[in-house]
Amino acid sequence: MATPGPVHEALAELELVDHHCHGAVTAGLAPEEFASLLTEGGAWPGVSPFDTPAGVAVRRHCAPLLDLPRHAPPADYAARRAELGPQEVNRRFLRAAGAGVFLVDTGYAPHPLTTPAELAEASGAAAFEVVRLEQVAEAVAAGGVEPGEYAARFRAAAEDAVRRPGVVAVKSVAAYRTGFALDPLRPADSEVTEAARRWLADGGRLTDPVLVRHLLWTAVDLGLPLQLHTGFGDADLRLHHADPALLTDWLRLTSGTVPVLLLHCWPYHRQAAYLAAVFEQVYLDVGLALHHTGPARCRAVLEEALEITPFRKLLYSSDAYGVAEFHHLGALCFRQGLAGLLQARVDADELSLPDALRIAAWTGRDNALRLYGPPVSDPARDPSGRPTRKV
């Protein structure tokens, strides 16, 4: 284990850019509701979510922020959380994350969540929106549209969505809906119309492979960074369909267009690293894996991700959803894991200290600022923490 040194100090002080997260729950949570949000699988009879790497890490690293001793029992933790209330709990953990910017996916909200503006106010940071394109498509379908008009209506709705103040990127959850083993070619207009005819007749979520391809190509046309969920997720996912290497042919066709941000990636973070090493437009993070492996193992995940990833291609994200503990825990795991591996390389004379400090700043902040650009990089904020300049 590397001795804490200058890299640890630099990362502890670095104001992070959390380039992909969700809001925090604004309502009070019963103990069982809170516990179920600690895992991607929910709670099962006889199996406590506190008895997972993430649950143990919450009790160890988050309990002190609630004025509890480290390793507080689950019942004490849940009771103290309820006593403080969601507003104070969110404020404590969001501020403890030490992020200067949060990019917030607003497209998934089965619970009442903080909006980007509310998250900014609670955290004292800036917050911007990431538009989930499947939600846009499903709203177009729900509003009523003829099959032959679907493509144009979706494009117009997506363009309207990305013009909203504070929107800096788009996202797709194609990994959940169809997986990535798709025909990489842009679908013809006639294919889109026929697929829309089937979908509009059947209803439900957008799961048609032709329309998902159309969505991905529309994302390219929009010109904003495109975030793609890959790898680890909840039980709605078929994991082997979420391997980012399945996107190889599509990435060849979209070379030179928009940045493609591969989110989370574990256990396919090595495949994602390969893609980032050979395609100019590809970047990655290991966000969701950080708090689910916890401080005990997040360094190993980061080490594997950085085996061949160019240092300007790895970003930080928490992918925190629902419980603000994960906004804090993701940041803590990232700082400790990255500092440990970089300091160890400095101590072994495999990196100079200036190089290690540059890599730490690039990964935690500067790579995201370079990709998402103004207004994310604008440090000006009003006293509430809200950004004063938005697109």
Buried (B, 14 or more C-beta within 10 A) or exposed (E): EBEEBBBBEBBEEBEBBBBBBBBBBBEEBEBEBBBBBBBBEBBEEEEBBBEBBBBBBBBBBBBEBBEBEEEBEBEBBBBBBBEBEBBEBBBBBBBBBBBBBBBBBBBBBEBEBBBBBBBBBBBBBBBBBBBBBBBBBBEBBEEEBEBBBBBEBBBEBBBEBBEEEBBBBBBBBBBBBBBBEBEBEBBEEEBBBBBBBEBBEEEEBBBBBBBBBBBBBBBBEBEBBBBBBBBBBEEEBEBEBBBBBBBBEBBEEBEEBBBBBBBBBBBBBBBBBBBBEEBEBBBBBBBBBBBBBBBBBBBBBBBBBBEEBBEBBBBBBBBBBBBBBBBBBBBBBBBBBBBBBBBBBBBEEEBEBEBBBBBBBBBBBBBBBBBBEEBBBBEEBEEEBBBEEBB
